[in-house]
Amino acid sequence: MVNSMTKNSLTDIEHVIKDLERKSEISREIHIDRSNKCKRWSDLLLLVTIVLTLVITFISLAGPYLISLDETGKNIFGIIVALAGLAILFLSVSDRIFGINERYAGHVQGAKLLTDFIRDCHQFRHVEINKEGEEKKLLKLDSLQTGYSQIQQVLPHVDISDAEFLKIKEAFYRKIEASKKLDDEHQANISAAQKDVDIK
């Protein structure tokens, strides 16, 4: 890895580190997006389960008194309530079946690993690179490249379409542009800064 670049060029080292940083930032945004989706699905399943449980409980208790049924109707009513109960049971264990919370935890952990890696890259690129000798810079670069490869191996699989990827990437760069605008104009309104980026 290191031998493929000009060893005496500080600019080359900075460029490689910055590229690792950029790829890690985009990857982190993807895992954050996936974790948010998993969380929304998990919350939705919980809400639906609670609501359906309350509805079925009310129907099973009050139904026979609200609706006049003969013996056959009562049997059919009982079957319907039982089937609804099974449906609720399926919803309550769907997280274990589909592994939604497990995927959520994996994406959150992935985002944390990438955040730590980005912090290391940033620290090296802005602080350490000007203090270390050429040999130590190359060793640190090799260490960061190895660390990046190891992180990619342990990150949870992300099933994402090209359109979703481009959308996340676009949002990421818009966020960077808005952040730069706020750095230049400390009193700028966040919403206004985002609108200015959208107009561009």
N, C-alpha and C positions, 0 to 999 in steps of 0.2 A: 504493500500500500504506500509506504513512505517513499520507497525507491522510485516510484513512478512520478514523483514531483521534484522540482528543483530544490535541493536541500538548503541552499543558501538564501532562498527567497522568502522573506518574512511575509510578503504579499500573498504568495502561494499558500502558506500555512494558514493565514487569516481567511483566505478564500475557501479553503477546504473546511475549516471549522465553521465558518458562516453558513456554508452549504449544509453541513450536518445539522446545524441549529435550525435552519429553515425547514428541512425535511422533518425534523423532530417536532417542530411547532405545528406543522400541518397535520402530522400523524396524531399529535395530542388533540387537536381540534376535532379530528374524526372520532377518536375514542370518547371525547366529551360529548359529542353529538349522539353517539351510540348509547352512552350511559344514560343520557337524558331521555332517549326513546324507550330504553328498558324501564326506566323509572316511571315514565308516563303509563306504559302498559301495565306495570305492576300496580300502580295506584288505581288505574281504571278497573282492573280485575278485582281489587279489594273493594272498591266502591260498589261495583255491580253485585259482588257477592253479598255485601252487607244489605243493599237495597232489596235484592231478591229474597234474602233470608227473612227480612222483615215482612215483605209482601206475602210470602208463602206461609209464614207463621200466622199472619192476620187471617188469610184465607182459610187455612186449616182449622182455626179456632172459631172464626165468625161465619164462615161460609155456610155451614149447615143451618145456622139460624137466620141467615139473610136470604137463602134460596130454598124454596120448598122442593124437595126431591123425594122420589119414591125409592124403593130399595135398590133398583137397578141404577138409578141416578147417583145414589150415594156410593155405590161400588165404583162407578166410573169416576166420580169426584175423587174418591180415595186413590184410585190409580193415577189420576192426573197429578194430585199432590205428591204422591210417591215419586213419580217421574221428575217432577220439578225439584224435589229434594235431591235426587240423583244428579240432576244438572248442576245444582248448587255445590254438591260435593265435588263434582268434576272441576268446577271453577276454583274451589278452595285449594285443590291440589295441583292446579294447572301450572303453578310456578315450578313445582318439582318436576312435572312432566316436561315442560318446555325449557326449564332452567333459566327463567327470566332474571331472577335475583342473582343467580350465579354469574350470568353474563354481565349484569350490571356491576357487580363487584370486580369482575375481571377488567372491565373497561375503566373503572375508577382507579384501580391499581395501575393499569397501563398508563393512564394520564399522569399519575404521580411519579412513576419511573421516568417518563419523558420530561416532566417538569424538572426533576433533579438533574437529568442529563443536560437539559437546556441551560440550567443554572451553572453547571460545570463548564460548559462551552463558553458561556458569556463571561464567567470569571477568568477563564484562561485568555480569551480573546481581548478583553479590555484591561486586565490587570497583570496577569502572570507573564504574558507573552513578551512584554517589554523588560522584564526582570531576569528572565532565564537565558542561558546560553543556547546556542544552536542545537546542540546535542539533546539537551533536556526538552527543548521545544518539540523536536522530532519524536522523542520518546512519549511525550504527553499527547501529541497528535495521534500516534499509533495506539496509545491507550484509549483515547476517545473513540477512535474508529472501531476498535475491538469492542468497546463498551456499547457502541451503537448497534453493532451486529448482534451482540448477546441480547440486548433489549428487544430487538426485532424478533428474535427466536422465541421469547417468552410472552410477547404480547398476544392477547386473544385474537382469534381470527375475526376479520371484519369483512362482512359480505356487503359491499357497497357498489352501486352502479356508477357509471362514468358521470351521469348527470348529477347525482348526489355529491360525488367527489368534487366536481367543479363548483357546485353551489357552496360547499363548505370552504373550499379554497378561496372563492370570491369573497365570502363573508370575512374570512381571516384577513385578507389583504385590505379590505375596507376598514376593519378594526384597526389595523396598523396605521393606515392613513389618517383615521380619526384621532388616533393616539398622538401621531406626529403633530397634527394641527393643535391639539391641546397642549403639547409641549411648547409649541411656538407662541400660543396665545393662552396663557394660564387662566384667564377669566372667561374663555370661550364657553358657550353653552354646549353640553355634550350632544344634545339632540341636533343643534344647529351644525355641529362639526360633522355628525353622521350624514346630515342632509347634504352638506357641501360635498362630501365624498361621493354620495349617490349621484349628484348632478354631474360630477366629472365622469 
